[in-house]
């Protein structure tokens, strides 16, 4: 089993066309979302970029 997490810092989650953004076109990420799982609500104890600093 392969697991791929895509976590973008300073990029709002609804900025994907698969999640309904009317202007942004993200065909490759939309294809990944269609074949996988999209977490629309998640929480972390720090910012996504925090652990890498």
N, CA and C atoms as an extended XYZ file, in Angstrom:
159
Properties=species:S:1:pos:R:3:atomname:S:1:resname:S:1:resid:I:1 pbc="F F F"
N         0.835       -1.156        0.000 N   UNK     1
C         0.000        0.000        0.000 CA  UNK     1
C         0.894        1.238        0.000 C   UNK     1
N         0.583        2.186       -0.848 N   UNK     2
C         1.309        3.451       -0.905 CA  UNK     2
C         0.436        4.547       -0.320 C   UNK     2
N         1.034        5.395        0.497 N   UNK     3
C         0.319        6.512        1.102 CA  UNK     3
C         1.046        7.792        0.735 C   UNK     3
N         0.318        8.753        0.221 N   UNK     4
C         0.875       10.044       -0.160 CA  UNK     4
C         0.088       11.131        0.553 C   UNK     4
N         0.762       11.891        1.415 N   UNK     5
C         0.151       13.038        2.074 CA  UNK     5
C         0.639       14.289        1.364 C   UNK     5
N        -0.278       15.126        0.934 N   UNK     6
C         0.078       16.420        0.367 CA  UNK     6
C        -0.400       17.468        1.354 C   UNK     6
N         0.549       18.165        1.966 N   UNK     7
C         0.236       19.200        2.936 CA  UNK     7
C         0.873       20.485        2.433 C   UNK     7
N         0.050       21.460        2.136 N   UNK     8
C         0.552       22.721        1.606 CA  UNK     8
C         0.433       23.808        2.663 C   UNK     8
N         1.530       24.476        2.943 N   UNK     9
C         1.529       25.584        3.888 CA  UNK     9
C         1.139       26.857        3.141 C   UNK     9
N         0.320       27.671        3.760 N   UNK    10
C        -0.143       28.945        3.208 CA  UNK    10
C        -0.921       28.756        1.912 C   UNK    10
N        -1.706       27.706        1.857 N   UNK    11
C        -2.538       27.427        0.680 CA  UNK    11
C        -3.847       26.867        1.195 C   UNK    11
N        -4.917       27.592        0.990 N   UNK    12
C        -6.218       27.186        1.511 CA  UNK    12
C        -6.691       25.910        0.828 C   UNK    12
N        -7.313       25.048        1.606 N   UNK    13
C        -7.767       23.763        1.096 CA  UNK    13
C        -8.818       23.857        0.015 C   UNK    13
N        -9.663       24.892        0.071 N   UNK    14
C       -10.703       25.006       -0.949 CA  UNK    14
C       -10.193       25.612       -2.253 C   UNK    14
N        -8.901       25.774       -2.379 N   UNK    15
C        -8.317       26.281       -3.624 CA  UNK    15
C        -8.030       25.153       -4.608 C   UNK    15
N        -8.840       24.125       -4.574 N   UNK    16
C        -8.778       23.034       -5.545 CA  UNK    16
C       -10.070       23.042       -6.344 C   UNK    16
N        -9.978       22.813       -7.617 N   UNK    17
C       -11.205       22.775       -8.409 CA  UNK    17
C       -12.080       21.585       -8.029 C   UNK    17
N       -11.488       20.508       -7.510 N   UNK    18
C       -12.294       19.354       -7.087 CA  UNK    18
C       -13.120       19.659       -5.841 C   UNK    18
N       -12.743       20.695       -5.098 N   UNK    19
C       -13.505       21.095       -3.914 CA  UNK    19
C       -14.399       22.291       -4.191 C   UNK    19
N       -14.527       22.650       -5.468 N   UNK    20
C       -15.508       23.650       -5.857 CA  UNK    20
C       -15.020       25.056       -6.125 C   UNK    20
N       -13.706       25.276       -6.193 N   UNK    21
C       -13.240       26.633       -6.499 CA  UNK    21
C       -13.629       26.978       -7.932 C   UNK    21
N       -14.255       28.141       -8.149 N   UNK    22
C       -14.771       28.458       -9.484 CA  UNK    22
C       -13.720       28.871      -10.511 C   UNK    22
N       -12.534       29.306      -10.079 N   UNK    23
C       -11.537       29.820      -11.022 CA  UNK    23
C       -10.290       28.965      -11.154 C   UNK    23
N        -9.846       28.377      -10.068 N   UNK    24
C        -8.590       27.626      -10.068 CA  UNK    24
C        -8.774       26.282      -10.768 C   UNK    24
N        -7.839       25.928      -11.621 N   UNK    25
C        -7.862       24.639      -12.318 CA  UNK    25
C        -6.696       23.793      -11.824 C   UNK    25
N        -7.008       22.657      -11.211 N   UNK    26
C        -5.979       21.760      -10.667 CA  UNK    26
C        -6.255       20.328      -11.134 C   UNK    26
N        -6.081       20.041      -12.414 N   UNK    27
C        -6.479       18.729      -12.936 CA  UNK    27
C        -5.703       17.552      -12.350 C   UNK    27
N        -4.428       17.719      -12.081 N   UNK    28
C        -3.641       16.596      -11.558 CA  UNK    28
C        -3.996       16.294      -10.107 C   UNK    28
N        -4.161       17.334       -9.297 N   UNK    29
C        -4.587       17.115       -7.918 CA  UNK    29
C        -6.024       16.611       -7.863 C   UNK    29
N        -6.861       17.033       -8.805 N   UNK    30
C        -8.240       16.530       -8.877 CA  UNK    30
C        -8.250       15.038       -9.177 C   UNK    30
N        -7.352       14.588      -10.045 N   UNK    31
C        -7.266       13.158      -10.362 CA  UNK    31
C        -6.818       12.363       -9.142 C   UNK    31
N        -5.856       12.889       -8.387 N   UNK    32
C        -5.438       12.216       -7.151 CA  UNK    32
C        -6.589       12.159       -6.152 C   UNK    32
N        -7.330       13.249       -6.029 N   UNK    33
C        -8.453       13.289       -5.090 CA  UNK    33
C        -9.559       12.326       -5.506 C   UNK    33
N        -9.768       12.163       -6.799 N   UNK    34
C       -10.817       11.260       -7.279 CA  UNK    34
C       -10.482        9.799       -6.994 C   UNK    34
N        -9.198        9.458       -7.000 N   UNK    35
C        -8.777        8.072       -6.772 CA  UNK    35
C        -8.409        7.780       -5.322 C   UNK    35
N        -8.446        8.799       -4.480 N   UNK    36
C        -8.008        8.603       -3.096 CA  UNK    36
C        -9.004        9.146       -2.098 C   UNK    36
N        -8.474        9.623       -1.002 N   UNK    37
C        -9.275       10.157        0.095 CA  UNK    37
C        -8.882       11.612        0.305 C   UNK    37
N        -9.873       12.470        0.447 N   UNK    38
C        -9.633       13.877        0.726 CA  UNK    38
C       -10.135       14.184        2.126 C   UNK    38
N        -9.247       14.675        2.972 N   UNK    39
C        -9.633       15.073        4.327 CA  UNK    39
C        -9.978       16.557        4.298 C   UNK    39
N       -11.247       16.863        4.447 N   UNK    40
C       -11.684       18.254        4.364 CA  UNK    40
C       -11.595       18.980        5.698 C   UNK    40
N       -11.569       18.241        6.786 N   UNK    41
C       -11.444       18.838        8.118 CA  UNK    41
C       -10.402       18.050        8.897 C   UNK    41
N        -9.311       18.686        9.184 N   UNK    42
C        -8.270       18.036        9.976 CA  UNK    42
C        -7.649       19.066       10.914 C   UNK    42
N        -7.029       18.592       11.944 N   UNK    43
C        -6.451       19.466       12.959 CA  UNK    43
C        -5.043       18.989       13.294 C   UNK    43
N        -4.202       19.941       13.611 N   UNK    44
C        -2.847       19.626       14.050 CA  UNK    44
C        -2.461       20.553       15.186 C   UNK    44
N        -1.518       20.144       15.984 N   UNK    45
C        -1.141       20.977       17.126 CA  UNK    45
C        -0.167       22.075       16.748 C   UNK    45
N         0.334       22.044       15.523 N   UNK    46
C         1.216       23.113       15.060 CA  UNK    46
C         0.937       23.363       13.586 C   UNK    46
N         1.472       24.458       13.088 N   UNK    47
C         1.331       24.749       11.662 CA  UNK    47
C         2.049       23.672       10.854 C   UNK    47
N         1.591       23.376        9.626 N   UNK    48
C         2.252       22.327        8.831 CA  UNK    48
C         3.738       22.570        8.604 C   UNK    48
N         4.156       23.842        8.555 N   UNK    49
C         5.575       24.123        8.322 CA  UNK    49
C         6.388       24.108        9.610 C   UNK    49
N         5.735       24.095       10.764 N   UNK    50
C         6.436       24.177       12.042 CA  UNK    50
C         7.447       23.076       12.291 C   UNK    50
N         7.095       21.796       12.127 N   UNK    51
C         8.055       20.724       12.411 CA  UNK    51
C         9.302       20.745       11.528 C   UNK    51
N         9.227       21.363       10.358 N   UNK    52
C        10.389       21.368        9.474 CA  UNK    52
C        11.352       22.510        9.776 C   UNK    52
N        11.005       23.380       10.690 N   UNK    53
C        11.881       24.522       11.014 CA  UNK    53
C        12.921       24.163       12.027 C   UNK    53
